[in-house]
Protein backbone atom coordinates (compact mmCIF):
# COMPACT_ATOMS: atom_id res chain seq x y z
CA UNK A 1 0.00 0.00 0.00
CA UNK A 2 0.94 3.66 -0.22
CA UNK A 3 3.39 4.89 2.39
CA UNK A 4 3.62 8.37 3.84
CA UNK A 5 6.45 9.39 6.10
CA UNK A 6 6.87 12.33 8.43
CA UNK A 7 10.01 13.81 9.85
CA UNK A 8 10.77 14.37 12.61
CA UNK A 9 8.59 12.01 14.61
CA UNK A 10 9.13 14.03 17.74
CA UNK A 11 10.52 17.49 18.35
CA UNK A 12 11.02 19.60 21.44
CA UNK A 13 11.82 23.26 20.99
CA UNK A 14 12.01 26.48 22.89
CA UNK A 15 9.29 29.09 22.72
CA UNK A 16 9.89 31.55 19.91
CA UNK A 17 11.70 29.19 17.57
CA UNK A 18 10.39 27.84 14.27
CA UNK A 19 9.93 24.18 13.55
CA UNK A 20 9.65 22.52 10.15
CA UNK A 21 7.82 19.22 9.69
CA UNK A 22 8.18 17.25 6.47
CA UNK A 23 5.62 14.96 4.92
CA UNK A 24 6.66 12.67 2.11
CA UNK A 25 4.75 10.22 -0.06
CA UNK A 26 7.27 7.46 -0.64
CA UNK A 27 5.76 5.41 -3.45
CA UNK A 28 3.14 7.54 -5.13
CA UNK A 29 2.62 11.05 -6.38
CA UNK A 30 0.56 13.05 -3.95
CA UNK A 31 -1.23 15.82 -5.76
CA UNK A 32 -2.98 16.79 -2.55
CA UNK A 33 -1.69 16.75 0.99
CA UNK A 34 -3.59 17.55 4.15
CA UNK A 35 -2.31 18.76 7.49
CA UNK A 36 -4.18 17.88 10.66
CA UNK A 37 -3.71 18.74 14.27
CA UNK A 38 -4.76 16.48 17.12
CA UNK A 39 -4.92 17.37 20.79
CA UNK A 40 -4.77 14.62 23.44
CA UNK A 41 -7.88 12.47 23.39
CA UNK A 42 -9.40 14.66 20.70
CA UNK A 43 -10.15 14.14 17.07
CA UNK A 44 -8.20 15.24 14.04
CA UNK A 45 -8.80 18.83 13.02
CA UNK A 46 -7.99 19.75 9.47
CA UNK A 47 -5.66 22.73 9.33
CA UNK A 48 -5.06 23.11 5.63
CA UNK A 49 -5.15 21.45 2.26
CA UNK A 50 -2.25 21.85 -0.12
CA UNK A 51 -2.07 21.06 -3.79
CA UNK A 52 1.27 20.71 -5.49
CA UNK A 53 2.48 23.96 -6.96
CA UNK A 54 -0.24 26.17 -5.52
CA UNK A 55 -0.99 27.97 -2.30
CA UNK A 56 -2.50 26.03 0.55
CA UNK A 57 -6.13 26.45 1.52
CA UNK A 58 -6.45 27.05 5.24
CA UNK A 59 -9.39 26.17 7.42
CA UNK A 60 -11.19 28.88 9.29
CA UNK A 61 -9.32 29.92 12.40
CA UNK A 62 -5.92 28.66 11.26
CA UNK A 63 -3.32 31.41 10.97
CA UNK A 64 -1.61 31.32 7.61
CA UNK A 65 1.39 33.29 8.79
CA UNK A 66 1.94 31.03 11.74
CA UNK A 67 1.54 27.71 9.98
CA UNK A 68 3.39 27.99 6.71
CA UNK A 69 2.71 25.21 4.24
CA UNK A 70 4.73 24.49 1.16
CA UNK A 71 3.96 21.74 -1.36
CA UNK A 72 6.83 22.14 -3.77
CA UNK A 73 6.79 18.70 -5.33
CA UNK A 74 4.47 15.75 -5.81
CA UNK A 75 6.16 13.87 -2.99
CA UNK A 76 6.88 16.53 -0.39
CA UNK A 77 4.93 18.99 1.68
CA UNK A 78 6.27 20.92 4.64
CA UNK A 79 4.58 22.59 7.58
CA UNK A 80 6.54 25.25 9.40
CA UNK A 81 5.30 26.38 12.79
CA UNK A 82 6.74 29.86 13.14
CA UNK A 83 7.53 31.48 16.47
CA UNK A 84 6.19 28.46 18.30
CA UNK A 85 4.50 28.86 21.68
CA UNK A 86 3.51 26.25 24.26
CA UNK A 87 -0.08 26.30 23.02
CA UNK A 88 1.21 25.04 19.65
CA UNK A 89 2.25 21.80 21.34
CA UNK A 90 0.26 19.08 19.65
CA UNK A 91 0.34 16.02 17.43
CA UNK A 92 0.57 17.04 13.78
CA UNK A 93 -0.45 14.50 11.15
CA UNK A 94 -0.25 14.78 7.41
CA UNK A 95 -2.08 12.73 4.84
CA UNK A 96 -1.58 12.40 1.14
CA UNK A 97 -3.99 11.73 -1.66
CA UNK A 98 -3.19 10.86 -5.24
CA UNK A 99 -6.10 12.70 -6.79
CA UNK A 100 -6.58 16.43 -6.72
CA UNK A 101 -9.88 18.15 -7.20
CA UNK A 102 -13.30 17.34 -5.83
CA UNK A 103 -13.28 13.56 -5.69
CA UNK A 104 -12.20 11.55 -2.71
CA UNK A 105 -9.26 9.30 -3.21
CA UNK A 106 -8.08 7.41 -0.20
CA UNK A 107 -5.98 9.51 2.11
CA UNK A 108 -2.84 7.81 3.40
CA UNK A 109 -1.75 9.10 6.76
CA UNK A 110 1.75 9.74 7.95
CA UNK A 111 2.84 8.53 11.39
CA UNK A 112 2.55 12.00 12.91
CA UNK A 113 4.91 14.45 14.58
CA UNK A 114 4.70 15.18 18.28
CA UNK A 115 5.65 18.82 18.87
CA UNK A 116 6.40 20.03 22.38
CA UNK A 117 7.15 23.72 22.87
CA UNK A 118 8.78 24.60 26.17
CA UNK B 1 -22.48 23.53 9.65
CA UNK B 2 -21.33 20.02 8.78
CA UNK B 3 -20.62 17.84 11.78
CA UNK B 4 -19.87 14.27 12.78
CA UNK B 5 -20.71 13.00 16.25
CA UNK B 6 -19.50 9.74 17.74
CA UNK B 7 -20.72 7.88 20.77
CA UNK B 8 -19.78 6.76 23.26
CA UNK B 9 -16.66 8.86 23.73
CA UNK B 10 -15.05 6.10 25.72
CA UNK B 11 -15.79 2.48 26.44
CA UNK B 12 -14.21 -0.17 28.66
CA UNK B 13 -14.98 -3.83 28.01
CA UNK B 14 -13.47 -7.22 28.71
CA UNK B 15 -11.95 -9.57 26.22
CA UNK B 16 -14.58 -11.53 24.35
CA UNK B 17 -17.23 -8.84 24.60
CA UNK B 18 -18.94 -7.40 21.55
CA UNK B 19 -18.99 -3.65 21.12
CA UNK B 20 -20.94 -1.28 18.91
CA UNK B 21 -19.60 2.16 18.13
CA UNK B 22 -21.89 4.84 16.76
CA UNK B 23 -21.36 7.66 14.32
CA UNK B 24 -24.01 10.16 13.29
CA UNK B 25 -23.55 12.95 10.83
CA UNK B 26 -25.11 16.05 9.42
CA UNK B 27 -23.52 17.05 6.16
CA UNK B 28 -24.78 18.43 2.94
CA UNK B 29 -24.05 16.44 -0.18
CA UNK B 30 -22.78 13.33 1.57
CA UNK B 31 -20.29 11.29 -0.43
CA UNK B 32 -18.86 8.64 1.87
CA UNK B 33 -18.24 7.68 5.48
CA UNK B 34 -14.98 6.20 6.67
CA UNK B 35 -13.85 4.41 9.81
CA UNK B 36 -10.29 4.53 11.09
CA UNK B 37 -8.44 2.91 13.97
CA UNK B 38 -5.83 5.00 15.73
CA UNK B 39 -3.35 3.56 18.17
CA UNK B 40 -0.33 5.51 19.24
CA UNK B 41 0.34 7.06 15.88
CA UNK B 42 -1.62 7.91 12.77
CA UNK B 43 -5.03 6.50 11.85
CA UNK B 44 -5.24 3.32 9.84
CA UNK B 45 -8.07 2.82 7.41
CA UNK B 46 -10.78 0.29 8.25
CA UNK B 47 -13.82 0.81 6.04
CA UNK B 48 -15.31 3.14 3.49
CA UNK B 49 -19.10 3.15 3.18
CA UNK B 50 -21.08 4.80 0.45
CA UNK B 51 -24.34 2.85 0.19
CA UNK B 52 -27.01 2.16 2.77
CA UNK B 53 -27.62 -1.30 4.12
CA UNK B 54 -24.55 -3.01 2.71
CA UNK B 55 -22.44 -4.45 5.47
CA UNK B 56 -18.70 -4.30 5.12
CA UNK B 57 -16.80 -6.95 7.01
CA UNK B 58 -13.18 -7.57 7.85
CA UNK B 59 -12.53 -10.36 10.31
CA UNK B 60 -14.18 -9.50 13.59
CA UNK B 61 -15.01 -5.98 12.46
CA UNK B 62 -18.05 -4.97 10.49
CA UNK B 63 -19.75 -1.75 9.63
CA UNK B 64 -22.95 -0.56 8.05
CA UNK B 65 -24.35 2.76 6.92
CA UNK B 66 -27.89 4.14 7.11
CA UNK B 67 -28.16 7.16 4.83
CA UNK B 68 -31.78 7.75 5.72
CA UNK B 69 -31.15 8.05 9.45
CA UNK B 70 -27.67 9.51 8.87
CA UNK B 71 -25.61 7.17 10.97
CA UNK B 72 -23.19 4.31 10.85
CA UNK B 73 -22.16 1.65 13.33
CA UNK B 74 -18.92 -0.22 13.74
CA UNK B 75 -19.18 -3.61 15.40
CA UNK B 76 -16.32 -5.52 16.92
CA UNK B 77 -17.05 -9.08 18.04
CA UNK B 78 -14.96 -11.22 20.40
CA UNK B 79 -12.85 -8.22 21.35
CA UNK B 80 -9.16 -8.63 22.10
CA UNK B 81 -6.74 -6.39 23.99
CA UNK B 82 -5.23 -5.48 20.63
CA UNK B 83 -8.48 -3.81 19.68
CA UNK B 84 -7.80 -1.10 22.28
CA UNK B 85 -7.53 2.13 20.32
CA UNK B 86 -9.36 5.27 19.34
CA UNK B 87 -11.86 4.64 16.58
CA UNK B 88 -12.49 7.60 14.33
CA UNK B 89 -15.41 8.18 12.02
CA UNK B 90 -15.00 10.66 9.16
CA UNK B 91 -17.34 11.90 6.47
CA UNK B 92 -16.51 13.24 3.05
CA UNK B 93 -18.99 15.76 1.71
CA UNK B 94 -19.35 16.22 -1.99
CA UNK B 95 -19.26 19.99 -1.84
CA UNK B 96 -15.83 20.04 -0.28
CA UNK B 97 -12.83 20.18 -2.52
CA UNK B 98 -9.88 17.88 -2.57
CA UNK B 99 -11.42 15.05 -0.57
CA UNK B 100 -11.56 16.86 2.75
CA UNK B 101 -12.74 14.75 5.64
CA UNK B 102 -14.73 15.86 8.66
CA UNK B 103 -13.79 13.77 11.67
CA UNK B 104 -15.87 12.90 14.70
CA UNK B 105 -14.43 13.15 18.20
CA UNK B 106 -13.50 9.51 18.28
CA UNK B 107 -14.41 6.64 20.62
CA UNK B 108 -11.66 5.47 22.92
CA UNK B 109 -12.04 1.72 23.36
CA UNK B 110 -10.20 -0.09 26.12
CA UNK B 111 -10.33 -3.89 26.18
CA UNK B 112 -9.29 -5.43 29.49
CA UNK B 113 -7.88 -8.97 29.70
Interface residues (C-beta under 8 A of the other chain):
Chain A: X32 X34 X41 X42 X43 X44 X45 X46 X49 X51 X57 X93 X95 X97 X99 X100 X101 X102 X103 X104 X105 X106 X107 X109 X110 X111 X112
Chain B: X31 X32 X41 X42 X43 X44 X45 X48 X86 X88 X90 X92 X94 X96 X97 X98 X99 X100 X101 X102 X103 X104 X105 X106 X108
